[in-house]
Amino acid sequence: MLEKETLLSPGAPEAPRTRKRRYWLHLTGLLAAVLLLRFICDALDTVSWRGYEDWMAAQCPQVEPLVPSQKTPFLEEMDKYLASNKFRNESIARMSGAVQVPSQSYDDLGPIGEDKRWDIMYEMAAYLEKTFPLVHSTLRLEKVNTHGLLYTWEGSNRSLKPTVLMAHQDVVPVAEATVGQWTHPPFEGFYDGEYIWGRGAEDDKTNLIGILEAVELLIDAGFKPARTLVLSFGFDEEIGRGQGAGRLAPVLADRYGKDGAAVVVDEGSGVYGAWGSTFAVPGVAEKGRIDVEIIIRMPGGHSSVPPPHNGIGVMSELITMIEANPYEPRLYSENPYLGFLKCGAAHSPEFPPTLRKLLPTHRDAACHKKDKLALEAAKAGDVIKYLFTTSQAPDVISGGVKSNALPERTRVLVNHRVNIGEHSSDVKAKLTDLAETVAKKHNLTVHAFTDEAETPLSITLRAGTLCVEPAPVTPTSVEGVTPYSVLSGTTRALYGTDLLMAPGLTPGNTDTRYYWDLTRHIFRFNPGWDPEEEGIGNIHTVNEKASVLAHIRAVQWYSMFIRNMDEASMA
């Protein structure tokens, strides 16, 4: 009895042999448990992997090719003509002529009617009228704010919401100092057998001319739309003044009402290769934008008796602190790049295993401090990382007027592109915190995003005039007939079913920001694709060029998309 009580007592010491036997029993039991768990996990992995594949495929369904059903001898002849050398040569001439109009828009343009540099847009409009006579005799043309071109092809069924196709007439200026660096003069429209060279060839005259060529051919083939078609061409997209699309969009909103258009298509992303597959990636969202002006006021004086830190030094310290605190990659559930990753996992043989493993367990970036999926995806490089990361870049700086005078006012302009799922207020809060840290060190006052005037010994933060929140995300459902399913089906009909459709986004901003109220279905998409072309045609820089093959395919795409939307069984 006493021995038994001793053995069961938690405070009594165990005999050495008993402890050794119990140790081996525990170890054996643990090994058995591990083997059993491994067996169960292997079985579950087999089931879960099959379930994973099914789940992932459901995240990125692909629609069947969509070919217009309306076939007449004239439309069939038109489709053949689009593939002919005759059309190719005529299209090259039209594109070359458009590039030869130097429709440059400048940041410092004055009011329309006063600054003569706007007048080049008269020449652009005259060229379009001469080149597309059927468009101008059939569609109604309204000139909005002098140079905005709004074409309307009235459909026979007024109950159907219109299709809206966009492009812009203006191009980025060519710096005089770079003209000699061009292989061919920037406004010659030179054709080398594959490409048309010149400023604006790719951005955005390939779409401007391509849309009008498609409509001209449809009119000539006797096509008569049931759904109204609207062509909306701005003239200041490159400078973001809001005088072009910013005036055109309210006209359409007044005419058709909120959500009054079926779809809007504007310039944007295109077709790319990734993970052993080829994807068409229409932009269904845009990052936001906010420019922040930072001004430091500190005492001037003679440079021979400088203080330990003057305005330029303190501004340098603040800029260094800004760059030392970048925004972290974060993939919010609404970010289209998350959808793109799911499409890669579902359909691409070379999709990275680590990303494939992280995808099913990913939670919204707002739910955790470190977004493992975003951090892993960001390893692909900055071009990819900034699709789901707020960027910050000090772009303009000034301070001081003379080498022997201390600067009294130092200014920097910091550009931010705001991540999908975040807000400009996040940028303001972060910059305010950093400014206050620097201000405390140097006994300065902070005026952050208020109407207060600048004062001596202060840091002032102001939001720029162009502040745009991230765009609403376009629905990408393909259940039933939707604008996205029509766009997807048209694209796969042109390029074949090896091409995969996936949602994308544009890190920059387009004229579509003025059209948010007109429809939820906005796509930023360049439909022309040349498999041999690399990059995006040197837009905004020396030797811009456009592939003729891509341009002709864009015309084919627009002609099909207009007809497919016309036949689509949706309002």
N, C-alpha and C positions, 0 to 999 in steps of 0.2 A: 504493500500500500504506500509506504513512504517512498520507495523507488519510483513507483508509477507517478506519484504526485511530483516528484523531483523532475522527472523527464518532461512532464507537461507544463511545468512552471516556466513562464517567460523569463524569469530572472535567473534560472539555474543554468550553469555552464554545461555545454554539450560535450560528450565524450569525443575524442579525436576521430575514431572510426565512424561514429554516427555522422559527424559533420562531413567527412569525406564522401560517405555514401550518399548523403543528401545533396551534396554539391554535384555529384555525377548524375543523380536523378534529375536535378534541375537542368543541367546542361543538355542531357538527352531529350528532356521534354521541350526545351527551347529549340533544339535543332529540328525536332519533329514538327513543331509549330511553324518554323520557318519554311520547311519543305512543303507542308500543307498549304501555307499561305502562297508560296511560289506557284504551286499547282493551281490553286484557285485563281491567282492573278493571271497566269498564262491562259486559263480558260476564259476568264473575263476579257482579257486583251483580245482574244480571237473574236469574241462577240462584239466588244466595244469597237474594234477596228472596222468590222463590217458596218456597225451602226454609225461610226464616224464617217465612213465613206458616203453612206446614204444621207447623213445629216449635212455633210459638206456640199454634196451635189445639189441638195435642196436649197442651199444658200445662194446658188448661182445658176438658176435655170437658163437654158439657151432656147431661143425661139427658132422656129423654122423660117427659112428664107421666105420673104414676102414680095411677090411679083405682082404688079398691077394687073387686075383681071380684065379691065377694059381694053379690048384689042380691036383696032380698026386698021384697014390697010395703011392709012396715013401714019398712025402711031407706030405700027410695025416698021414702016419705012423710016420713020424718025429714029427709032432705036438702031437700025442698021447704019443710018447716016452718022450717028454719034460715034460709031466704031470705024469710020472711013478716014482715009488720008485726006480727002477733000475737007472734011470738017476739021481735022487736026490743023491743016494749014490755015484755014480761015480763023480758027480759034487763036492760033499763035499770033496772027496779025492783029486781032482784037485786043489780046492781052498786051502785046507790045505797044500798041497805040495808047492804052490806058496808062502804062508805066511812063510813057513819054510826057504825060501831063504831070508836072512837078507840084502836086497838091500837098505841099508841106504845111504843117501846122506848128506854130511856135509858141513856147510858153509865155512870151511877152506880148502876144497879139492884143491889140486894142479892140474897141467896139466894132462890130460889123457895120460897114458903111462909112467908117472913119479910117480904119487901118486898111490900106490898099492890099496888104498881103493876103487878105481873105478873098480877093477877087479871082484868084486862081480857081476857086470853086465854080465860078461861072463857066470857065473853060472845061472843067470836069463834067459838069451837067450837059454842056453843049456836045461834048464827045459822046456821052451816053445816048443822047437824043438822036444823033446822026447814026450811031452804030446799031441801035436797036429800034428801028422804025415801027415794027409791029407792036412792041411793048408800049410805045408812046401813042400809038393810035388806038390801042385796045384798052389799056389800063388807065384809070384816072390818076393823074399826077398832081399832088399838092406840094408846094414848096413852103416848108415850115421854117420860120426864122431865117428866111432868105435862101439858105443853102441846104437845109435838110430836105431830102427827097422821100416822099411818101407815095408809093404806088398802090392802088387798090384794084384788084380784079374781082369784081362782084360775082359771088356764086349764086346759083339758081335757088338754093335752099337757105333762106335767111335764118332758119332755126339752128344751123350748124355754126359752131364757133370758128373763127378764122384761123388759118395757119399764118404765122408771121416769120418771115425770113429776114435776117439782119446782115449788114456789112457796114464798113465805114470807108469813106472816100479819101480821108486824109492819110498822110504818111509821116513818118519821123523825118525831121530835116537831115540833110547831108551836110556835115561840117565841111567848110571850105578846105580846111587843112587836110582832110582825108580823101579828097577827090582823086588825087594822084595814086592812091593805094588801090583803087578799084581796077579789077581786070578789064572791065568794060565800063564806059561812062555810066553814072548812076541813073540817068534819065534817057538813055538811048533805047532801052527795051531790046537789047541784043539777044538773038536766039542762036545758040551754039549747036543745035541738033538734039539737045536733051532739055536744056533749061532756058528760061527767059530771065535775063539778068536786069537788076535795077531796083532802086528803092521802091518799096511797096508791092513788088511782084508777089511776095508771099504774104505780106501783112499790109493790106488785106484785099488787094485787087484781084487775087485769084478767086476769092469768094464773091466779091462784087460783080465781076464779069461772069463768073460761072452761074450765078443765080439768074442774071439777065439773059444769058445764052439759053439756059434751060427753058425759061418762060417764052422767049422768042420762038424757040422750036416748037413748044407745045401749042402756041397760037397758030403757027404755020401748019401744024398737023391737024388743026380743027378741034383741038381739045377745048371743052367748055366746062369749067369747074362747077360742082354743086356747092362746095365749101369755099367761101371767100378766101382769097390769097392776098396777103399784105406784104409789101417789100418796104423795109424801113432802113434808110441809109443816112447815117449821121456824118458829121464832117469835122469833129474835134475829139475823137476818141483818144488820140495819142497825147493830148494835153489835159483831158479830163475836165473841161470847162463846163460841161452840161449845156452847151448852146446847141448841140446837135441832137443826140439821142435824148438828152435831158429835156428837150422841147417836143420831140416827136412822141415820146411815151405818153405824156399827159393828153395829147390829142387822141391817141388810141384808147386811153383809159376813159376819157369822156364819151367816146363813141361806142365802145363795147362794154364798159363797166368793169367792176372788179371781177377778176377771174373770167374775163370775157373772151379770152383767146384760148384756143385748144392747145397750142404749142408755140414756143418761140425757139428758133435756132440761130445762134450767132457763132462767131469765130471762137476757137478754143483748142482743146487737145485733139489728138488724132489716133493713128494706129501705131502700135509699138510692139516690139518683141520683148518677152520676159519669160524666164524659166523654161525655155524650150517651146513656148507657145507664142502665138500672135494675137494681140488684143486690140480691139477698137474700144477706146476709152472716152466716151463723151463726158464732158464736165457737167456734173449735176450739182455743183456747189462752187463757191469761191471763198477764199479766205477774206477776212476783213482787212481794213487798213486804217492806220492812224499815224499822222506825222506829229511829232511833239517838238516844239521849239523851246529850248532852254537858254535863258539869258542870265549871266552873272554880272552884277554891278559891283565894282570895287574901286577904291580911290585911284586916281591917276597920279601923275607927278613925273619928275625927271628920272630917266633910267639909270642915272649915275648913283642914285640913292634908292635902290629898290627894296621893297619889303621882302620877308622870307617867301611869301607866296602872293603873286598877283592874279588877276582874273584869268589869264590864260593857263597858269599853273593849276589853279583850282578847277577850271573846266577840264583840264587834262586828267586830273584826279578823278573827277566825276565820270568822265568817259571811260577811263580804265575800270572803274567800279562797275559801270553798266556792262562792259564787255566781259568782265570776270563773273558776271551773274546771268548767263544766258537762260532762256526758257527751256524747260525739259520737254522732250518728246512725250506727247500724250495723245492716245487714240481714243477719242470719245465715240460712243456708239453710233452717232449720226455722221461721223466722218466717212466719206465715200471710199477712202483708201482701205478702210477695214473691209468693205465689200470687195474691193479689188484683191486683197489678200485671200479672202474666202474663195474667190473665183480661181485664183492661182492654186490654192490647195485642192480644189475640186477637180481641176482639169489639166494642170501642168505637171508633166513627169519629173521636172527638175526643181520643183518647189522645195525650198530648204526644210529639212526635217525639223529643225528647232522651231521654226515658225509654225509648222504643221502641228507640232506638239502643244504650242502655247495657245493656238487659236481657240480650241473648244473651252478652255478655262478662262479666257479673257473676260474680265468685267469692265464696265465703263470706267474710263480714266478718272472720273470724279470720285470713284469709290476707294481709291488707294493712292498712296504717296508716290510709289514707284510703279510705272507701267512697264512691266517686263516685256510685253509684246512690242510696244512702241520702241523701247530701247534696243531690242533685238533687230527690229525692222530698220531702225535708223543706221545700223551698221552698213547698209547698202550705199551710204554716201549722202552728202548734203542735199543733193537734188531730191532724193526720196525723203530724207529727214524733215525737210521744211514743208512737206505736204501735211504733216501733223505736228508741227512745232511753230510756235509764234517766233518770228524772226525780228531782229533788231539791228539797225545799221545806221551809225552816225554818218550822214552823207554830205552835209554842208557845214562849214565852220568859218567863222570870221572873228576878228578881234584886233584892236590896235590900228593906228593910222600912220605911225612914224617910228623909226628905229630908236629914237631917244626919248620916247614918251610912253609911259606905262598905260596899258589898255584900261579904259574906264568901263567899257561894255564888251563882253565876249558872248558870242552866240553860236549855238550848234543846233542843227536840225536832225532829229533821229527818226528814221522811218521804221514802222512796224507793220508786219503782215500777220494778222491775228488768226490764230488757229481755230478751226471749226470746233465749236463747243465752248469757246472762251469769248471774252468780251473786251471792248476797249477800256472798260473800267478797270480790268485787271492790269493793263499796261499803266494806266494812270496811277494806280495804287503802288505798283512796284517802283516807278520812277520817283514818286513822292517820298517813299521810304529811303531810297538811295540819296536823294537830294538832301533830306533832313539829316542824314548821317554826315555828309560833307559839310553842311551848313553849321552843324553843332561844333565841328572841329575848328571852323574858321570864324565863328561868331557872326554868322549871316542869318538873315530872315528868309523863310521860304514862303513864296506866294504860289500855291499849286492849283492851277486850273480854276482860278477865280477871275473876276473882272478888275481886280486891284491893279493899279498902275505900278510900274517898276519903281523901286525905291533904292537909294544908296545902300550898299552892303546887303545885297539880297540875291537870292536865286529865284527866278520866275519860270514857271512851267506853263506852257499854253498848248492847247490842241490846235492843229492846223485846220484850215478851212475844209480840207477833204478828209472826212472821217466816215468810214463805211463799216458797219458791222458785218460779220460773216453772213453770206447769203443763205436764205432758206434752202433746204436741201430738196431737190426735185425727186418725186417718187419714182422708183424703178421697178415697180411691180409689173409682171408680165401675165398676171392672171386676167383672162379676158383680153379685150382690145384696149390698150392704153397707148398714150403717146410714146412711151419708152419701148413698148413692144413693136410699134410701127417703125420707129427709128432703127431698132435692132434688126428687125426682119428685112428692112430695106438694105441695110449695110451687109448682112449675110447673103442676101440675094446677089449683091454686086460682087462680093469678094469670096464667097464660098463658105461652107460650113466648117472649114478648118479654122476660120477666124472666130475668136471668142469675144463676146461682149462683156464688158465689166464697167462698173461706175468709176468715174474719176473726178478730179477737181482741178481748178486752175489756181495757182498760188497768186497770180496777179489779178487785176480787176478789168472787166470788160464793160461795154455799154449796157449789158443786161441788168446792171444794178438799178437802172431807171424803170425796169419792166416788172419788178417783183409783184406789183399789185395786179398786173394784167393776166398772169397765169402762174400756177404752181409748177408748170411743166416747161422749164427753161433748160435748154441743152447748149453747151458751149463745145462745138464740134467742127473740126475741119474734115470733111468727108473724103477729100482726095488723098490717095495713098499710092506712093511709088515704092515698091519693096527694095529698090536699089538705092533710094535716097537715104542719106544719113543726116541726122539732126533735123533742124526746123528752118532750113533755108537762110541762115545768117540774118534773121530778122533783127532790125535795129542796129545793124553794124555794116561794115564794109563787105561788099560782094554779096548782097542779098540776091537771092534767085529763087525761082519757082520751077518745079518739075512740070513739064508739059503733060507727061503721062498722068501725074496726080491731078492736074487741072482738068483734064478731059474726064477722068473718073469722077471728079466732083460734079461736073455738069451732068453726067449720067445719074449720079446719086440724087441731085436736086430734082431732075425730071421724074425719077421714080418716086421719091419721097412726096412730092406734090400730089401725084396721082394716088399713092397709097393712103395719104391722109384724106384725100377726097373720097375714097371708098370706105374709110374706116367707120365702123358702126359705133360711133360715140358722138356726143354732142359737140 
